[in-house]
Amino acid sequence: MKFPRDLYVGSALALLAGTALGQFWDQGMNQEAARSDFNSPTRGLPEEPITYGVCLNPASIYSCDGPVYWPENNWTVIGYPTDRYWVIHANNAEMWRKGSVDGRGLNGPPGQTRSIGVPGEWGHGFHMAHIDHSVDGGIPADDGWHFIINTDLIPDDERASWVEINPPGERSDINYHLSFGARQNRGNGNTPPAVLNGFDHPYYGSAQYLKFEAQQIASDSGTKGGGSYRFSGIYLTAEWGGEAAPGVPHQRGLFITLFEDALDHPGLDTQFPLGWTTNPNWNWPFEQSFFYPGVDWAFVTIDYLDAICPDAVLGSGDRLVPNPVLGNSTFYKFHLTKAFRCLEAVHSPWSVPFPSDVDVPVNGIFWFQEASNAENTPATRMWMQVDNAKVSSI
């Protein structure tokens, strides 16, 4: 699908609104403003239920029907977001529909399944300012954004609503996902944070590099359950290959894993034994979410990407090395177009090949953490700091 370059011709209005074209609205992470996915603070409540639309994969755990409202929608606002903010996605697979009766869910809607606290509390946390190093292992002298999944401290009376209890003999586990990032029409204005190809374009041709610093804290201490598999990194969503729903471009995405372990997970050392994999029919039929109706995903580890596409990995090619207290500080720098082009040439991981002859908008760039929480396995405390993120020229 040809990216409409006319969108950028005479684009002074977008520049005046505060977002440079082909960049983050907040280059370098200086503006403390964040918000949940849904555009309405009451979406997912009885007065404003969600709606189901196109279904890409009826067999998905994100089924094509289910609850349409919940007792709480966990809509979160940090700072003073207007039309410029970082967007937060907090989801627990399966739990959004647990306990569904007559259209009513138990926990919270997809993408807002859980409330957002601050790092150091149990559950999901997100913070955009310095955290004292004396508080639950915070990183000294930091000034980046922090987000955390902490199942170690979940009170016993809350645990049942966080861990899916299956029949005897079956695993009782659930995936916790927390991510934040810049998304077109969800805080980054009406412009994408990056554009692939188009090297000669005067506005965004040179802005091909995603740069940021990251640290990872990951603890395996505790006895209450959780954390048998976990990974973290970045993901990007781009648009090419027609429409997935009427008026909605088909999204193709790329996860780049920066950290991964599988502590006490029987028979699993990694989700990516070959260094890469795909999920072409990830279903997300919720019309009010920016993921709607789903994504054609490719996954790759940072070390494998560095090995097969060295021109795409210009910063560190190493995975994050976690430490229960501080973690390591690592600088990452990716040439985004070369990453997509190289993966297409080596593996062709998407159901529609990545085109190199048209401009392709990257409508979202996110940092994520995800953990599989199982009973009687080490508890999860995943804390990631991201700082000084930019999409820019070299």
N, C-alpha and C positions, 0 to 999 in steps of 0.2 A: 504494500500500500504506500503510495507516494505521500511523503509528509508535506503538508501544505506550506511551502516556503512563503507564500503570500502572507501567512500569519505574521511573519517577521518583518516584512517590508513596511517601513514607516511605523515601527513598533515603539515609538516614543512613549505611548501610554503605558505599555508594560514596564518600561524602564522607570517612568515616573512613579509607578506603583511600588517600586522597591525591589523588583526581582529582575536581575540581569538574565538574558536569554541563555538557556543552556547551562544554568547554574542553580545552586541552592538559593532560596530566598534569604537565607541567613548564612552567608559564607563565613566559615571559621567558627560557627556556633557561639554567637554573642547575645542573641535575643532570647530571653526566657519566656517562650510562649509555646504551649503544646495543647493538643486536644484529641479527643476520641474520634473514631471513624465517622459515625453517623452525623449528618448535617444538622439534625434536630436533637435538642436535649431530651425530648420525650419519645423519640423513636424507640420502639421495642417495649414500650409500656402499653397498658390497655387502651389508652386514648389515642395511640398512634402505632399500631402494630406494623411489623415488617411484612413484606410481601415476597413471595417466591416467584421467580421468573423462569428463564431458560435453564434446562437441566442438561449439563454436558455428560454426566456420568451417574445414572440412577443407582449404581452399586456403591457409590462413595459413602463414607461415614457422614459426609455432609449431604444428607438425603434431600430429596426434592420436595419434601413436605415435612411438616413438624410444627412445633409451637410457633406462634406469631407474636406472643407477648410474654413478659416476665414480671415478677414483682418489683425488680430493680433492673435498670438498664446500664448501670455503672458508667454513665457518661461522665468523662473527666475533663476538667479544664485546669490548666496550669498557666499562671501569668495572665496576660490580657490578649488572647488571640482575637484578631479581627478576621481578615482574609489571608493573613500570613501566620503560619504556625507549623511546628513539627507535629506529625500525626502519630498516634499510638494505636497499636493493634494488640489486644490481650485476649488470647483464646485458649480454651481447654477443649480439645477434641472430645466429642461425645457428650461432654457435660452440659452443653447448651440445650440439649434436648432431654436430659435426664429428668424423670418425674413429670413428663408432659402429660397433661390431662385437659382435654377439651380446648386445645390451643394454647394452654398456659404452660410455660417452662418453669424449671425450678431455680436455676442459678442466674443466668443473664444471657443476652443474645450473642450470636456469633460475632467474634471480634471485640466484644465488650463483655465477655463471660464473667470476668472478675473485676473488682474495683482495683484502683491503682493507689497504693500508699507511697511511702518513701522507703528507700533502701535502709535495711535494718529492722523493718517490720516483717511479719510473716506474709507470705503470699507474693503478689506482684508489687514491685516498687519502681518509681521513676523519679529522678531528681535532676535539676538543672543548675545546681550551684555547688559550691565547695562543701564537702562533707568532712567533718572532723575525723582524723584518723583513729581517734580513741573510740569511735562508735562502731562496734561490730566490724572491725577490720577495714574501715574506710581508708582510702589511699591518701597519704600525706601530700600536701602541696599540689592538689589537683584543682583543675578548673574546667573539667569536661562534663558531659552529660553522663549520668549513671542510670543503669537499669538492672533489676535484680529479680530472680525467681528464688524464693526461699520457702521450701516446704519443711525445713528442719524445725521451724518454730510454730508450725500450725497447731493450735490448741486441739486437744483430743476431742472436744465436743464439736469441732469444725471439720475434723479430718474426713468424716464420712461423706461430706459434700464435695470434697476435693478428690477422693480416690473412688473410682468406680468399683463397686463390690460385685464380682461375678460369682457364679455358682462354684461350689467346691471342685477343685481339680483344674479350674481355669485361672489364668493369670488375672489379677485385679490391678490394672494399671491405667494410666491416663497420660496424655501428652500435655504439657504446659508450654505455651508459646507466648513470648512477649517480644515485640519489636517496635521500633520507632524510626521515622525517616521523613523524607521530603516527597510529596506526592502532588502531581499536577491536579488541580481542582480540589485538593484537600490540603491547603495551606501553602502550596508553592505558587499560588496564583494560577493563571490560565496558561502557564508555560511549563514545559517539561524540565526537570532538573538536568537533563543531558539529552544530546541527540547523537545517534550513531551515524557514521559515514559523513557525507557533506563537508569534507575537509576544506573545501574552497569557499565555504559560506562566510561572508564577512562578519556575521553576528556570533555564530556558535562553532565555526569550523575548527578553531584551535582548542576549544574547551572539551578535550577528549579524556582528561585525566581525573580520576577519582582519587583523592588523597585524604588520609586521616591517620590519627594515632589511636591505638587501642591498648587496653590492659584487661586482663581476665583474672578474676578471683573465682576459684571453684573449690569447694570443700566437700569432702566425703565423710565428714564426721556426723555423728548422730545415729539414733536407733529407731526413729519413729516412722521411717519409710520414705522412699523416693530416690530418684536419681540413678537408676540402673543404666540408663543411657542418656547422654546429653551432648548437644553440640551448639556452636554459635558461629556467627560470621556476618555476612552481608547478603542481601538479595536485591535483584533489580527486576523490574517488569518493563517490557517494551511492547510496542504495537506494530505488528505486521501480519499479513496473510488474511485479509478480509475481516468480516464481522463475526463475532461469536453470538451476538444477540442483536436484534434490530437497533441500529444506531450505536452499537457498542463494539469498538474494535477488538479483535482477538488479541489477548495478552500472551506473550511468550516471556518466560522468566528464567533467571539464572541465580542459583544459590552458590555462593563461594564459602566453603567451610573453613574457618580459621582455627577452630578448636573442636576437638571431639574426644570423648572417651566412653567406655562401656563397662564401668565398674560393676562387677557382680551380675552381669546380664548373661544368663546361660546361653552359650553357643554364639555370642555376638561380640566381635571385637570392633567392628566398624560397619556402618551402613554402606560404605563405599569401598569394598575390597578391590575394585578395579580403578579407584580414584574418581569415578564419575558414575552417574546413573540418570534416569529420567522418570518423570511422572507426567505423561502427556495429557491426562484427563482429570486434573485436580478440579473438583466440582465445588462451586461456591454460588449457589442459586439465589442469594439474598440481594434483591434489587437495590437496596439502599447502601450497600457497601461498595467501596472502591475496587474490591477484588471481583465483583460480579462480571460475568457468570462463572469465572474460573480462570485458571492459568495452565499453559503448557510449559511445564517446568523441566529444566536441566539442573543437575547438581554436580559440583566438582570441588575437590579439596584444593587448598591453596598450594600445597607442595606438588600435586599432580599438574595443576594449571601451570605452575612455574616450569615444570619439566617439559611439557609439550608446547607451551606458548610463552617462551621467555620474553618475547617482545611485549607481552601484555602485562607482565608482572615486573614493575620497575623499582618497587620498594622491596620490602622483605618478602621472600618466598617461603618463609617458615610459618608454621602454625603458632598460634598463641600458646605459651607455656604457662599454665595456671599455677598459682601459689595460694594456699589458704589465707594468706594475709595481704600480700601486696600485688602479686602477679608481675609479669614483665611488661615493659612499655615497648611497643613495636610500631614502626612506621610502615604503612602500606600505601602503595601507589599503583593504580591499575590504568592501563590504556584500554578504555572500555570497548571501542570499536574493534581493536585487535583481539580482545578476548572473545567477542562474539564471532568474529570472522574465523579465528583459529579453531574454536570448538566446532564450528560448522564444517570446516575443512577436514578435521581429524575424525570427528564422530557423528556429525549431522544429527544432533540430539533432539531437535524439535520436529514436530510433525509437518511443519511447513518450513523449508530451508530458509536460513537467514539470508536476506538479500544484501548485496554489496553495492548495488547501483542506484539505490534510492535512500533518502534520508529517513531514518527510523527513530521516532521519539521514544526516549526512556521516560515513562510517565511516573516511575517511582524508584527511589533508592533508599534502602532500609538496613538497619543493623538489627540482628535478632539473637535470641537465645531460646533454646527449646530443650525440655527434659522429659524423659519418660519416668513417671512416678509409680513405683511398684511397692507393694507391702513387703516389709522385712528385707529391704535393701537399703544401702546407704542413703542418707537424706541429702537433698540437693540444696546447695547454696551457690548459685551462679550469679556473679556480679561482674558486669562489664562496664568499663568506662570508655567513652569515645570522645575525642577532642579534636578541634581544629580541622573539621571536615570541610573540604572544598571540591567543587568541580571546576577545573580551570585549565589553562594552558600549562605547559611544562615549566 
